[in-house]
């Protein structure tokens, strides 16, 4: 069974079929006793737009819980960090093995990574449907 990840948040805006909530995201470093001294602890407020048919039940200022499936988190990391790194290293190795100059190798590698980003942009609507949030009071 897939685990759910939940964060508490506060409703900041309501539109037909959409609720925007602000959630305070804290990194894992916050639980460390030395987080205030090392400087790596991170806490940010993030706005999340949740598509919901129950949008009329929410009001600005309501405390809510925002939920996402944990499998989506891994898929997001894969798409945003792991695959681009593989594409970058693979393209660099391929162009470098062709004995091209360093400048040309670098430019072609950046071009390939840019193409990867453009493909993600083309599939943004499909990806947006896959990575959906749920909201509940």
N, CA, C and O atoms as CSV, one atom per row, in Angstrom:
chain,resi,resn,atom,element,x,y,z
A,1,UNK,N,N,0.837,-1.190,0.000
A,1,UNK,CA,C,0.000,0.000,0.000
A,1,UNK,C,C,0.877,1.246,0.000
A,1,UNK,O,O,1.847,1.338,0.753
A,2,UNK,N,N,0.531,2.179,-0.834
A,2,UNK,CA,C,1.325,3.389,-0.974
A,2,UNK,C,C,1.085,4.334,0.201
A,2,UNK,O,O,-0.051,4.555,0.621
A,3,UNK,N,N,2.174,4.880,0.717
A,3,UNK,CA,C,2.063,5.818,1.826
A,3,UNK,C,C,1.649,7.191,1.317
A,3,UNK,O,O,1.899,7.558,0.168
A,4,UNK,N,N,1.015,7.926,2.201
A,4,UNK,CA,C,0.619,9.293,1.891
A,4,UNK,C,C,1.503,10.248,2.666
A,4,UNK,O,O,1.850,9.990,3.819
A,5,UNK,N,N,1.864,11.342,2.036
A,5,UNK,CA,C,2.625,12.402,2.690
A,5,UNK,C,C,1.660,13.562,2.893
A,5,UNK,O,O,0.988,13.994,1.956
A,6,UNK,N,N,1.597,14.058,4.114
A,6,UNK,CA,C,0.665,15.157,4.368
A,6,UNK,C,C,1.384,16.316,5.047
A,6,UNK,O,O,2.317,16.129,5.828
A,7,UNK,N,N,0.925,17.503,4.726
A,7,UNK,CA,C,1.424,18.749,5.313
A,7,UNK,C,C,0.225,19.576,5.716
A,7,UNK,O,O,-0.800,19.571,5.035
A,8,UNK,N,N,0.351,20.280,6.812
A,8,UNK,CA,C,-0.723,21.190,7.187
A,8,UNK,C,C,-0.532,22.502,6.435
A,8,UNK,O,O,0.587,22.892,6.102
A,9,UNK,N,N,-1.634,23.162,6.181
A,9,UNK,CA,C,-1.569,24.420,5.456
A,9,UNK,C,C,-2.740,25.310,5.792
A,9,UNK,O,O,-3.633,24.935,6.551
A,10,UNK,N,N,-2.722,26.483,5.221
A,10,UNK,CA,C,-3.779,27.473,5.426
A,10,UNK,C,C,-4.258,27.935,4.056
A,10,UNK,O,O,-3.454,28.271,3.186
A,11,UNK,N,N,-5.568,27.948,3.874
A,11,UNK,CA,C,-6.147,28.373,2.599
A,11,UNK,C,C,-5.884,29.863,2.406
A,11,UNK,O,O,-6.176,30.676,3.283
A,12,UNK,N,N,-5.329,30.209,1.250
A,12,UNK,CA,C,-5.032,31.612,0.953
A,12,UNK,C,C,-5.912,32.185,-0.156
A,12,UNK,O,O,-6.111,33.398,-0.222
A,13,UNK,N,N,-6.436,31.330,-1.020
A,13,UNK,CA,C,-7.282,31.810,-2.115
A,13,UNK,C,C,-8.202,30.688,-2.576
A,13,UNK,O,O,-7.881,29.504,-2.467
A,14,UNK,N,N,-9.351,31.095,-3.092
A,14,UNK,CA,C,-10.328,30.135,-3.592
A,14,UNK,C,C,-10.820,30.620,-4.944
A,14,UNK,O,O,-11.196,31.781,-5.107
A,15,UNK,N,N,-10.812,29.713,-5.909
A,15,UNK,CA,C,-11.341,29.973,-7.246
A,15,UNK,C,C,-12.246,28.800,-7.593
A,15,UNK,O,O,-12.166,27.756,-6.946
A,16,UNK,N,N,-13.090,28.944,-8.584
A,16,UNK,CA,C,-13.911,27.793,-8.979
A,16,UNK,C,C,-13.039,26.574,-9.301
A,16,UNK,O,O,-12.158,26.627,-10.159
A,17,UNK,N,N,-13.308,25.487,-8.594
A,17,UNK,CA,C,-12.625,24.199,-8.745
A,17,UNK,C,C,-11.161,24.216,-8.329
A,17,UNK,O,O,-10.438,23.265,-8.626
A,18,UNK,N,N,-10.697,25.269,-7.648
A,18,UNK,CA,C,-9.303,25.349,-7.205
A,18,UNK,C,C,-9.220,25.995,-5.837
A,18,UNK,O,O,-9.901,26.980,-5.551
A,19,UNK,N,N,-8.373,25.422,-4.998
A,19,UNK,CA,C,-8.095,26.000,-3.688
A,19,UNK,C,C,-6.583,26.158,-3.586
A,19,UNK,O,O,-5.837,25.210,-3.831
A,20,UNK,N,N,-6.132,27.356,-3.224
A,20,UNK,CA,C,-4.710,27.616,-3.025
A,20,UNK,C,C,-4.445,27.637,-1.532
A,20,UNK,O,O,-5.129,28.323,-0.772
A,21,UNK,N,N,-3.435,26.872,-1.122
A,21,UNK,CA,C,-3.092,26.811,0.298
A,21,UNK,C,C,-1.601,27.043,0.460
A,21,UNK,O,O,-0.793,26.642,-0.377
A,22,UNK,N,N,-1.257,27.702,1.559
A,22,UNK,CA,C,0.148,27.941,1.893
A,22,UNK,C,C,0.545,26.897,2.927
A,22,UNK,O,O,-0.115,26.743,3.955
A,23,UNK,N,N,1.639,26.178,2.642
A,23,UNK,CA,C,2.117,25.211,3.622
A,23,UNK,C,C,3.550,25.539,3.992
A,23,UNK,O,O,4.342,25.982,3.160
A,24,UNK,N,N,3.860,25.317,5.232
A,24,UNK,CA,C,5.198,25.583,5.752
A,24,UNK,C,C,5.981,24.284,5.666
A,24,UNK,O,O,5.732,23.349,6.426
A,25,UNK,N,N,6.932,24.229,4.732
A,25,UNK,CA,C,7.717,23.020,4.498
A,25,UNK,C,C,9.036,23.148,5.233
A,25,UNK,O,O,9.757,24.136,5.091
A,26,UNK,N,N,9.334,22.129,6.020
A,26,UNK,CA,C,10.549,22.123,6.824
A,26,UNK,C,C,11.412,20.961,6.381
A,26,UNK,O,O,10.912,19.850,6.203
A,27,UNK,N,N,12.703,21.201,6.201
A,27,UNK,CA,C,13.600,20.125,5.795
A,27,UNK,C,C,13.819,19.164,6.952
A,27,UNK,O,O,13.489,19.463,8.099
A,28,UNK,N,N,14.381,18.006,6.632
A,28,UNK,CA,C,14.657,16.997,7.655
A,28,UNK,C,C,15.668,17.505,8.678
A,28,UNK,O,O,15.729,16.987,9.793
A,29,UNK,N,N,16.449,18.497,8.318
A,29,UNK,CA,C,17.453,19.040,9.240
A,29,UNK,C,C,16.818,19.672,10.470
A,29,UNK,O,O,17.465,19.773,11.513
A,30,UNK,N,N,15.564,20.097,10.367
A,30,UNK,CA,C,14.922,20.767,11.485
A,30,UNK,C,C,14.855,19.881,12.726
A,30,UNK,O,O,14.826,20.385,13.848
A,31,UNK,N,N,14.831,18.552,12.528
A,31,UNK,CA,C,14.749,17.651,13.672
A,31,UNK,C,C,16.111,17.429,14.333
A,31,UNK,O,O,16.183,16.857,15.421
A,32,UNK,N,N,17.180,17.871,13.691
A,32,UNK,CA,C,18.525,17.703,14.229
A,32,UNK,C,C,18.780,18.758,15.313
A,32,UNK,O,O,18.371,19.912,15.181
A,33,UNK,N,N,19.459,18.342,16.379
A,33,UNK,CA,C,19.720,19.270,17.478
A,33,UNK,C,C,20.670,20.402,17.086
A,33,UNK,O,O,20.636,21.473,17.691
A,34,UNK,N,N,21.508,20.176,16.087
A,34,UNK,CA,C,22.498,21.177,15.693
A,34,UNK,C,C,22.049,22.016,14.501
A,34,UNK,O,O,22.852,22.756,13.934
A,35,UNK,N,N,20.783,21.912,14.112
A,35,UNK,CA,C,20.359,22.602,12.884
A,35,UNK,C,C,20.525,24.111,12.951
A,35,UNK,O,O,20.742,24.746,11.918
A,36,UNK,N,N,20.431,24.695,14.115
A,36,UNK,CA,C,20.543,26.152,14.204
A,36,UNK,C,C,21.989,26.618,14.053
A,36,UNK,O,O,22.230,27.791,13.765
A,37,UNK,N,N,22.942,25.728,14.240
A,37,UNK,CA,C,24.350,26.106,14.165
A,37,UNK,C,C,24.993,25.817,12.801
A,37,UNK,O,O,25.951,26.488,12.417
A,38,UNK,N,N,24.478,24.833,12.074
A,38,UNK,CA,C,25.160,24.446,10.833
A,38,UNK,C,C,24.743,25.291,9.638
A,38,UNK,O,O,25.519,25.422,8.691
A,39,UNK,N,N,23.569,25.858,9.647
A,39,UNK,CA,C,23.155,26.739,8.558
A,39,UNK,C,C,22.545,26.032,7.371
A,39,UNK,O,O,22.189,26.693,6.395
A,40,UNK,N,N,22.406,24.710,7.407
A,40,UNK,CA,C,21.828,23.998,6.277
A,40,UNK,C,C,20.330,23.767,6.426
A,40,UNK,O,O,19.666,23.373,5.468
A,41,UNK,N,N,19.795,24.007,7.609
A,41,UNK,CA,C,18.362,23.790,7.822
A,41,UNK,C,C,17.571,24.752,6.949
A,41,UNK,O,O,17.918,25.925,6.814
A,42,UNK,N,N,16.514,24.237,6.368
A,42,UNK,CA,C,15.738,25.047,5.439
A,42,UNK,C,C,14.263,24.939,5.770
A,42,UNK,O,O,13.744,23.839,5.963
A,43,UNK,N,N,13.606,26.045,5.835
A,43,UNK,CA,C,12.160,26.079,6.024
A,43,UNK,C,C,11.602,27.149,5.093
A,43,UNK,O,O,12.083,28.282,5.071
A,44,UNK,N,N,10.582,26.775,4.328
A,44,UNK,CA,C,10.012,27.710,3.362
A,44,UNK,C,C,8.499,27.596,3.369
A,44,UNK,O,O,7.936,26.552,3.696
A,45,UNK,N,N,7.854,28.693,3.001
A,45,UNK,CA,C,6.421,28.666,2.752
A,45,UNK,C,C,6.219,28.415,1.272
A,45,UNK,O,O,6.818,29.089,0.434
A,46,UNK,N,N,5.371,27.440,0.946
A,46,UNK,CA,C,5.100,27.106,-0.448
A,46,UNK,C,C,3.610,27.200,-0.694
A,46,UNK,O,O,2.800,26.803,0.143
A,47,UNK,N,N,3.260,27.732,-1.856
A,47,UNK,CA,C,1.862,27.793,-2.261
A,47,UNK,C,C,1.560,26.593,-3.145
A,47,UNK,O,O,2.305,26.286,-4.076
A,48,UNK,N,N,0.454,25.919,-2.841
A,48,UNK,CA,C,0.038,24.748,-3.600
A,48,UNK,C,C,-1.374,24.999,-4.102
A,48,UNK,O,O,-2.257,25.374,-3.331
A,49,UNK,N,N,-1.583,24.793,-5.388
A,49,UNK,CA,C,-2.916,24.913,-5.971
A,49,UNK,C,C,-3.472,23.507,-6.131
A,49,UNK,O,O,-2.877,22.665,-6.804
A,50,UNK,N,N,-4.618,23.262,-5.507
A,50,UNK,CA,C,-5.232,21.939,-5.515
A,50,UNK,C,C,-6.540,22.007,-6.280
A,50,UNK,O,O,-7.419,22.807,-5.958
A,51,UNK,N,N,-6.664,21.163,-7.296
A,51,UNK,CA,C,-7.926,21.068,-8.022
A,51,UNK,C,C,-8.900,20.243,-7.184
A,51,UNK,O,O,-8.589,19.118,-6.793
A,52,UNK,N,N,-10.068,20.797,-6.910
A,52,UNK,CA,C,-11.066,20.089,-6.115
A,52,UNK,C,C,-12.467,20.531,-6.502
A,52,UNK,O,O,-12.710,21.702,-6.793
A,53,UNK,N,N,-13.376,19.576,-6.500
A,53,UNK,CA,C,-14.778,19.903,-6.790
A,53,UNK,C,C,-15.470,20.464,-5.555
A,53,UNK,O,O,-16.543,21.060,-5.661
A,54,UNK,N,N,-14.866,20.279,-4.386
A,54,UNK,CA,C,-15.441,20.755,-3.126
A,54,UNK,C,C,-14.936,22.147,-2.750
A,54,UNK,O,O,-14.883,22.476,-1.565
A,55,UNK,N,N,-14.574,22.951,-3.708
A,55,UNK,CA,C,-13.962,24.249,-3.437
A,55,UNK,C,C,-14.878,25.181,-2.660
A,55,UNK,O,O,-14.393,26.082,-1.976
A,56,UNK,N,N,-16.193,24.988,-2.749
A,56,UNK,CA,C,-17.133,25.867,-2.040
A,56,UNK,C,C,-17.121,25.634,-0.527
A,56,UNK,O,O,-17.597,26.478,0.232
A,57,UNK,N,N,-16.585,24.506,-0.091
A,57,UNK,CA,C,-16.545,24.180,1.340
A,57,UNK,C,C,-15.409,24.887,2.074
A,57,UNK,O,O,-15.372,24.891,3.304
A,58,UNK,N,N,-14.494,25.478,1.333
A,58,UNK,CA,C,-13.316,26.091,1.939
A,58,UNK,C,C,-13.441,27.608,1.974
A,58,UNK,O,O,-14.088,28.218,1.124
A,59,UNK,N,N,-12.806,28.197,2.976
A,59,UNK,CA,C,-12.777,29.650,3.123
A,59,UNK,C,C,-11.346,30.082,3.412
A,59,UNK,O,O,-10.565,29.318,3.978
A,60,UNK,N,N,-11.003,31.303,3.024
A,60,UNK,CA,C,-9.655,31.810,3.303
A,60,UNK,C,C,-9.396,31.759,4.798
A,60,UNK,O,O,-10.242,32.149,5.603
A,61,UNK,N,N,-8.216,31.275,5.158
A,61,UNK,CA,C,-7.838,31.164,6.560
A,61,UNK,C,C,-8.118,29.801,7.179
A,61,UNK,O,O,-7.674,29.532,8.295
A,62,UNK,N,N,-8.851,28.930,6.470
A,62,UNK,CA,C,-9.119,27.586,6.991
A,62,UNK,C,C,-7.826,26.792,7.110
A,62,UNK,O,O,-6.954,26.874,6.244
A,63,UNK,N,N,-7.708,26.024,8.186
A,63,UNK,CA,C,-6.602,25.081,8.321
A,63,UNK,C,C,-6.960,23.817,7.562
A,63,UNK,O,O,-8.045,23.261,7.734
A,64,UNK,N,N,-6.040,23.368,6.722
A,64,UNK,CA,C,-6.285,22.193,5.886
A,64,UNK,C,C,-5.072,21.267,5.930
A,64,UNK,O,O,-3.997,21.636,6.402
A,65,UNK,N,N,-5.283,20.059,5.424
A,65,UNK,CA,C,-4.198,19.104,5.248
A,65,UNK,C,C,-4.043,18.864,3.756
A,65,UNK,O,O,-5.017,18.574,3.061
A,66,UNK,N,N,-2.818,18.985,3.269
A,66,UNK,CA,C,-2.514,18.772,1.861
A,66,UNK,C,C,-1.827,17.419,1.753
A,66,UNK,O,O,-0.873,17.145,2.481
A,67,UNK,N,N,-2.307,16.573,0.851
A,67,UNK,CA,C,-1.858,15.189,0.764
A,67,UNK,C,C,-1.341,14.893,-0.641
A,67,UNK,O,O,-1.913,15.338,-1.636
A,68,UNK,N,N,-0.251,14.136,-0.699
A,68,UNK,CA,C,0.276,13.622,-1.965
A,68,UNK,C,C,0.765,12.200,-1.710
A,68,UNK,O,O,1.196,11.874,-0.604
A,69,UNK,N,N,0.698,11.369,-2.719
A,69,UNK,CA,C,1.169,9.990,-2.594
A,69,UNK,C,C,2.696,9.976,-2.619
A,69,UNK,O,O,3.308,10.695,-3.409
A,70,UNK,N,N,3.308,9.170,-1.767
A,70,UNK,CA,C,4.768,9.149,-1.660
A,70,UNK,C,C,5.431,8.700,-2.954
A,70,UNK,O,O,6.547,9.131,-3.246
A,71,UNK,N,N,4.781,7.850,-3.733
A,71,UNK,CA,C,5.336,7.420,-5.012
A,71,UNK,C,C,5.533,8.573,-5.970
A,71,UNK,O,O,6.447,8.554,-6.794
A,72,UNK,N,N,4.683,9.575,-5.867
A,72,UNK,CA,C,4.831,10.757,-6.709
A,72,UNK,C,C,6.094,11.528,-6.364
A,72,UNK,O,O,6.707,12.142,-7.237
A,73,UNK,N,N,6.485,11.500,-5.098
A,73,UNK,CA,C,7.712,12.184,-4.689
A,73,UNK,C,C,8.928,11.582,-5.357
A,73,UNK,O,O,9.792,12.311,-5.845
A,74,UNK,N,N,9.011,10.252,-5.386
A,74,UNK,CA,C,10.147,9.601,-6.036
A,74,UNK,C,C,10.141,9.875,-7.540
A,74,UNK,O,O,11.186,10.144,-8.131
A,75,UNK,N,N,8.963,9.807,-8.150
A,75,UNK,CA,C,8.868,10.072,-9.588
A,75,UNK,C,C,9.306,11.499,-9.903
A,75,UNK,O,O,9.965,11.734,-10.916
A,76,UNK,N,N,8.947,12.449,-9.048
A,76,UNK,CA,C,9.349,13.847,-9.262
A,76,UNK,C,C,10.861,13.993,-9.155
A,76,UNK,O,O,11.472,14.696,-9.961
A,77,UNK,N,N,11.468,13.344,-8.179
A,77,UNK,CA,C,12.928,13.386,-8.036
A,77,UNK,C,C,13.592,12.753,-9.248
A,77,UNK,O,O,14.596,13.264,-9.745
A,78,UNK,N,N,13.044,11.653,-9.723
A,78,UNK,CA,C,13.584,10.976,-10.901
A,78,UNK,C,C,13.560,11.897,-12.121
A,78,UNK,O,O,14.555,12.020,-12.835
A,79,UNK,N,N,12.419,12.537,-12.352
A,79,UNK,CA,C,12.261,13.396,-13.531
A,79,UNK,C,C,13.063,14.688,-13.408
A,79,UNK,O,O,13.619,15.167,-14.396
A,80,UNK,N,N,13.126,15.250,-12.216
A,80,UNK,CA,C,13.744,16.565,-12.042
A,80,UNK,C,C,15.251,16.516,-11.802
A,80,UNK,O,O,15.953,17.473,-12.129
A,81,UNK,N,N,15.763,15.420,-11.236
A,81,UNK,CA,C,17.183,15.388,-10.863
A,81,UNK,C,C,17.961,14.227,-11.469
A,81,UNK,O,O,19.033,14.428,-12.041
A,82,UNK,N,N,17.432,13.024,-11.348
A,82,UNK,CA,C,18.192,11.838,-11.751
A,82,UNK,C,C,18.299,11.728,-13.269
A,82,UNK,O,O,19.398,11.581,-13.803
A,83,UNK,N,N,17.163,11.799,-13.969
A,83,UNK,CA,C,17.207,11.696,-15.435
A,83,UNK,C,C,18.019,12.812,-16.094
A,83,UNK,O,O,18.793,12.528,-17.008
A,84,UNK,N,N,17.875,14.071,-15.667
A,84,UNK,CA,C,18.715,15.102,-16.286
A,84,UNK,C,C,20.207,14.855,-16.046
A,84,UNK,O,O,21.029,15.139,-16.917
A,85,UNK,N,N,20.554,14.334,-14.882
A,85,UNK,CA,C,21.960,14.039,-14.611
A,85,UNK,C,C,22.464,12.925,-15.522
A,85,UNK,O,O,23.585,12.984,-16.028
A,86,UNK,N,N,21.635,11.917,-15.725
A,86,UNK,CA,C,22.019,10.820,-16.630
A,86,UNK,C,C,22.156,11.327,-18.057
A,86,UNK,O,O,23.101,10.973,-18.762
A,87,UNK,N,N,21.200,12.166,-18.484
A,87,UNK,CA,C,21.260,12.740,-19.837
A,87,UNK,C,C,22.523,13.585,-19.982
A,87,UNK,O,O,23.226,13.481,-20.987
A,88,UNK,N,N,22.812,14.415,-18.993
A,88,UNK,CA,C,23.985,15.285,-19.042
A,88,UNK,C,C,25.268,14.465,-19.128
A,88,UNK,O,O,26.107,14.715,-19.994
A,89,UNK,N,N,25.424,13.494,-18.240
A,89,UNK,CA,C,26.648,12.685,-18.237
A,89,UNK,C,C,26.763,11.827,-19.485
A,89,UNK,O,O,27.853,11.667,-20.035
A,90,UNK,N,N,25.633,11.269,-19.937
A,90,UNK,CA,C,25.651,10.449,-21.151
A,90,UNK,C,C,26.008,11.263,-22.383
A,90,UNK,O,O,26.809,10.829,-23.211
A,91,UNK,N,N,25.415,12.440,-22.501
A,91,UNK,CA,C,25.717,13.298,-23.649
A,91,UNK,C,C,27.170,13.745,-23.612
A,91,UNK,O,O,27.853,13.749,-24.636
A,92,UNK,N,N,27.640,14.121,-22.425
A,92,UNK,CA,C,29.031,14.546,-22.312
A,92,UNK,C,C,29.973,13.419,-22.709
A,92,UNK,O,O,30.921,13.638,-23.463
A,93,UNK,N,N,29.719,12.214,-22.206
A,93,UNK,CA,C,30.583,11.067,-22.533
A,93,UNK,C,C,30.548,10.777,-24.026
A,93,UNK,O,O,31.585,10.489,-24.623
A,94,UNK,N,N,29.364,10.848,-24.637
A,94,UNK,CA,C,29.248,10.569,-26.072
A,94,UNK,C,C,30.005,11.604,-26.897
A,94,UNK,O,O,30.749,11.244,-27.809
A,95,UNK,N,N,29.822,12.870,-26.587
A,95,UNK,CA,C,30.505,13.909,-27.366
A,95,UNK,C,C,32.003,13.929,-27.093
A,95,UNK,O,O,32.795,14.206,-27.994
A,96,UNK,N,N,32.388,13.642,-25.876
A,96,UNK,CA,C,33.816,13.607,-25.527
A,96,UNK,C,C,34.516,12.461,-26.246
A,96,UNK,O,O,35.665,12.591,-26.669
A,97,UNK,N,N,33.811,11.330,-26.381
A,97,UNK,CA,C,34.412,10.171,-27.062
A,97,UNK,C,C,34.574,10.418,-28.561
A,97,UNK,O,O,35.310,9.691,-29.229
A,98,UNK,N,N,33.905,11.422,-29.089
A,98,UNK,CA,C,34.041,11.775,-30.503
A,98,UNK,C,C,35.260,12.663,-30.744
A,98,UNK,O,O,35.531,13.070,-31.874
A,99,UNK,N,N,35.986,12.956,-29.674
A,99,UNK,CA,C,37.197,13.782,-29.733
A,99,UNK,C,C,36.927,15.186,-30.278
A,99,UNK,O,O,37.723,15.751,-31.027
A,100,UNK,N,N,35.782,15.722,-29.876
A,100,UNK,CA,C,35.457,17.104,-30.228
A,100,UNK,C,C,36.176,18.023,-29.254
A,100,UNK,O,O,36.632,17.582,-28.199
A,101,UNK,N,N,36.278,19.295,-29.603
A,101,UNK,CA,C,36.919,20.238,-28.688
A,101,UNK,C,C,36.073,20.374,-27.422
A,101,UNK,O,O,34.880,20.070,-27.425
A,102,UNK,N,N,36.700,20.832,-26.350
A,102,UNK,CA,C,35.994,20.962,-25.073
A,102,UNK,C,C,34.817,21.924,-25.169
A,102,UNK,O,O,33.757,21.668,-24.598
A,103,UNK,N,N,34.997,23.018,-25.879
A,103,UNK,CA,C,33.925,23.998,-26.027
A,103,UNK,C,C,32.722,23.430,-26.769
A,103,UNK,O,O,31.579,23.610,-26.349
A,104,UNK,N,N,32.987,22.749,-27.868
A,104,UNK,CA,C,31.904,22.142,-28.658
A,104,UNK,C,C,31.217,21.051,-27.835
A,104,UNK,O,O,29.990,20.951,-27.832
A,105,UNK,N,N,32.008,20.236,-27.138
A,105,UNK,CA,C,31.437,19.193,-26.282
A,105,UNK,C,C,30.514,19.803,-25.240
A,105,UNK,O,O,29.410,19.303,-25.023
A,106,UNK,N,N,30.949,20.873,-24.594
A,106,UNK,CA,C,30.129,21.536,-23.583
A,106,UNK,C,C,28.854,22.110,-24.163
A,106,UNK,O,O,27.779,21.941,-23.588
A,107,UNK,N,N,28.961,22.785,-25.296
A,107,UNK,CA,C,27.781,23.377,-25.923
A,107,UNK,C,C,26.775,22.320,-26.377
A,107,UNK,O,O,25.571,22.480,-26.182
A,108,UNK,N,N,27.271,21.240,-26.983
A,108,UNK,CA,C,26.372,20.173,-27.417
A,108,UNK,C,C,25.706,19.479,-26.232
A,108,UNK,O,O,24.536,19.101,-26.299
A,109,UNK,N,N,26.461,19.318,-25.152
A,109,UNK,CA,C,25.889,18.714,-23.943
A,109,UNK,C,C,24.789,19.600,-23.386
A,109,UNK,O,O,23.725,19.102,-23.018
A,110,UNK,N,N,25.024,20.897,-23.318
A,110,UNK,CA,C,23.986,21.823,-22.859
A,110,UNK,C,C,22.770,21.804,-23.782
A,110,UNK,O,O,21.635,21.929,-23.324
A,111,UNK,N,N,23.012,21.649,-25.082
A,111,UNK,CA,C,21.905,21.583,-26.032
A,111,UNK,C,C,21.046,20.350,-25.780
A,111,UNK,O,O,19.819,20.428,-25.840
A,112,UNK,N,N,21.675,19.213,-25.500
A,112,UNK,CA,C,20.925,17.985,-25.239
A,112,UNK,C,C,20.105,18.122,-23.959
A,112,UNK,O,O,18.945,17.712,-23.919
A,113,UNK,N,N,20.696,18.690,-22.924
A,113,UNK,CA,C,19.965,18.893,-21.672
A,113,UNK,C,C,18.823,19.888,-21.887
A,113,UNK,O,O,17.755,19.737,-21.295
A,114,UNK,N,N,19.036,20.886,-22.714
A,114,UNK,CA,C,17.970,21.838,-23.038
A,114,UNK,C,C,16.829,21.152,-23.772
A,114,UNK,O,O,15.662,21.471,-23.542
A,115,UNK,N,N,17.150,20.227,-24.640
A,115,UNK,CA,C,16.113,19.457,-25.340
A,115,UNK,C,C,15.309,18.636,-24.334
A,115,UNK,O,O,14.088,18.534,-24.450
A,116,UNK,N,N,15.989,18.053,-23.350
A,116,UNK,CA,C,15.291,17.320,-22.294
A,116,UNK,C,C,14.308,18.247,-21.571
A,116,UNK,O,O,13.162,17.870,-21.323
A,117,UNK,N,N,14.753,19.443,-21.239
A,117,UNK,CA,C,13.881,20.414,-20.585
A,117,UNK,C,C,12.705,20.803,-21.464
A,117,UNK,O,O,11.591,20.970,-20.968
A,118,UNK,N,N,12.938,20.952,-22.768
A,118,UNK,CA,C,11.868,21.304,-23.699
A,118,UNK,C,C,10.843,20.174,-23.796
A,118,UNK,O,O,9.641,20.432,-23.867
A,119,UNK,N,N,11.314,18.922,-23.800
A,119,UNK,CA,C,10.398,17.775,-23.831
A,119,UNK,C,C,9.539,17.760,-22.562
A,119,UNK,O,O,8.338,17.497,-22.626
A,120,UNK,N,N,10.153,18.040,-21.416
A,120,UNK,CA,C,9.365,18.145,-20.175
A,120,UNK,C,C,8.311,19.233,-20.304
A,120,UNK,O,O,7.170,19.054,-19.879
A,121,UNK,N,N,8.693,20.353,-20.886
A,121,UNK,CA,C,7.757,21.458,-21.084
A,121,UNK,C,C,6.590,21.018,-21.971
A,121,UNK,O,O,5.443,21.375,-21.700
A,122,UNK,N,N,6.869,20.250,-23.024
A,122,UNK,CA,C,5.809,19.785,-23.912
A,122,UNK,C,C,4.833,18.849,-23.193
A,122,UNK,O,O,3.641,18.837,-23.497
A,123,UNK,N,N,5.341,18.076,-22.250
A,123,UNK,CA,C,4.505,17.124,-21.520
A,123,UNK,C,C,4.034,17.666,-20.172
A,123,UNK,O,O,3.621,16.889,-19.311
A,124,UNK,N,N,4.089,18.970,-19.976
A,124,UNK,CA,C,3.760,19.567,-18.677
A,124,UNK,C,C,2.334,19.278,-18.235
A,124,UNK,O,O,2.089,19.053,-17.050
A,125,UNK,N,N,1.384,19.280,-19.173
A,125,UNK,CA,C,-0.002,19.018,-18.797
A,125,UNK,C,C,-0.191,17.578,-18.342
A,125,UNK,O,O,-0.910,17.313,-17.378
A,126,UNK,N,N,0.450,16.659,-19.033
A,126,UNK,CA,C,0.367,15.249,-18.644
A,126,UNK,C,C,1.041,15.032,-17.286
A,126,UNK,O,O,0.531,14.283,-16.453
A,127,UNK,N,N,2.169,15.676,-17.068
A,127,UNK,CA,C,2.861,15.560,-15.785
A,127,UNK,C,C,2.050,16.198,-14.667
A,127,UNK,O,O,2.021,15.684,-13.549
A,128,UNK,N,N,1.401,17.300,-14.958
A,128,UNK,CA,C,0.598,17.984,-13.956
A,128,UNK,C,C,-0.567,17.105,-13.503
A,128,UNK,O,O,-0.962,17.154,-12.338
A,129,UNK,N,N,-1.114,16.312,-14.403
A,129,UNK,CA,C,-2.201,15.402,-14.037
A,129,UNK,C,C,-1.681,14.261,-13.161
A,129,UNK,O,O,-2.398,13.761,-12.293
A,130,UNK,N,N,-0.442,13.857,-13.391
A,130,UNK,CA,C,0.137,12.755,-12.600
A,130,UNK,C,C,0.478,13.203,-11.191
A,130,UNK,O,O,0.274,12.450,-10.238
A,131,UNK,N,N,0.991,14.408,-11.041
A,131,UNK,CA,C,1.417,14.901,-9.740
A,131,UNK,C,C,0.326,15.800,-9.149
A,131,UNK,O,O,0.429,17.026,-9.178
A,132,UNK,N,N,-0.693,15.176,-8.627
A,132,UNK,CA,C,-1.811,15.928,-8.084
A,132,UNK,C,C,-1.801,15.888,-6.559
A,132,UNK,O,O,-1.376,14.908,-5.947
A,133,UNK,N,N,-2.272,16.962,-5.972
A,133,UNK,CA,C,-2.432,17.066,-4.539
A,133,UNK,C,C,-3.899,16.875,-4.194
A,133,UNK,O,O,-4.782,17.113,-5.017
A,134,UNK,N,N,-4.142,16.446,-2.976
A,134,UNK,CA,C,-5.498,16.371,-2.451
A,134,UNK,C,C,-5.547,17.297,-1.233
A,134,UNK,O,O,-4.523,17.589,-0.616
A,135,UNK,N,N,-6.744,17.744,-0.906
A,135,UNK,CA,C,-6.895,18.645,0.226
A,135,UNK,C,C,-8.078,18.174,1.068
A,135,UNK,O,O,-9.081,17.692,0.542
A,136,UNK,N,N,-7.941,18.323,2.392
A,136,UNK,CA,C,-9.059,18.019,3.279
A,136,UNK,C,C,-8.983,18.915,4.508
A,136,UNK,O,O,-7.915,19.391,4.893
A,137,UNK,N,N,-10.136,19.128,5.104
A,137,UNK,CA,C,-10.205,19.979,6.296
A,137,UNK,C,C,-9.735,19.226,7.511
A,137,UNK,O,O,-9.721,19.777,8.611
